[in-house]
Amino acid sequence: MSKATELAWEGGGEARVVALSGESIVIRSARAHAPGSRPSGVLGSGRELRIKTHRSKRDESPADGMLFTVEGRVLDLTRELREALVSGLAGGAGQAPGDAQA
């Protein structure tokens, strides 16, 4: 797991970004977020990440220790933030610009 994809939610809880495609994002999270909510947190790189939640689904099957898969749209996505996430997810190899999945 890349430190650039680790996330600490404002108000507590951990998460990890697992996919980014355009402005759509998928996050594995210890906390659920209601549809329409706008949670924010700080990435391991120190950058702020804000999303608008589309859905939050309980999924305990992956062995990552996270209980929920949260899907949404990144708010205020800058070029620098996109590049940092894509680099953290893909390791810089084999991905089209703007699209990455772990």
N, C-alpha and C positions, 0 to 999 in steps of 0.2 A: 504494500500500500504506500502510495506517495504522500508525503507530508502536504503537498500542494492540494490534495483532494480531501484531506481530513478537515472536519468542520466542528466547531463548538457553537451550539445554538445560544443565542441571547436568552437568558433565563434558565440555562442549564440543559445538559444533554449533549450527546455526541452524535456525529453522523459522518458519512463518507459519500462523496460524489462518485457515482458509478457510470454515468453516461451523460453526454452533452451532444445535442444535435440542433444546430441553429440556436434558438433561444430556449428550446425544450431541455429539461434537465431531469435526471432520475437520481434520487438520493436514498441510500440505506440509512435509516435513522433509529435511534433509541426511543424517540418520541414521535407520536402521530401529530399531524397538523390538519385541521379542518379544511375542507374545500373552500377556496376564496380567501383563506388567511394569508398573511404576508410575513412569514417568519424571516428572521435574519440571523446571521451568525458570522463568525470570523474563521476564515480558512487558516490552515497551518502556515501559509505564507504571510499571514497578517492582513490580507485583503478582506474586505467585507463582502458577503454574498447575501443578497435579498432575493426571495422568490415569491411568486404567487402560486399557491398550491391548487392543483387541479384534483388530485385524489391522494389518499393515504390508505394503504392496504397492509393489514397485519400479515406478515410472512416470516415465520420463525424457522423455515427450513434451511436457509443458508447458514453456514457455520461461521458467520462474521460477528455474531454476538448482537446484531441489531435486530429489532423486532418489526420494523415497518419499512415499506418501500413507499417513498413519497415522490410523486410526479408533479411537475409544474413548469413554470416559465420563469427564467431569470429576469429580474428587474434591473434596470440600469447596467446592462452588460456592456462594458467597455472592451475595446480591442485588447488591452493589456490583460484584463481578467479572463477573456476568452482564451487568449494564447497560454496563460498560466494553467488554466483548467485542461485544455487540450494536451499540453505538454505533460502535465501530471498524469492524465489518463492514459495517453498513448505512448509515453516515453519518447515521443518525437518521431516514431517510425510507422510507416504504413497507413496513415490516416489522411483523409482529405481534409483540407483546412476547414475548421469550424465543426467537424464531426469527429467524435471520439467515443469509444466505449471500452470499459475495462473488461 
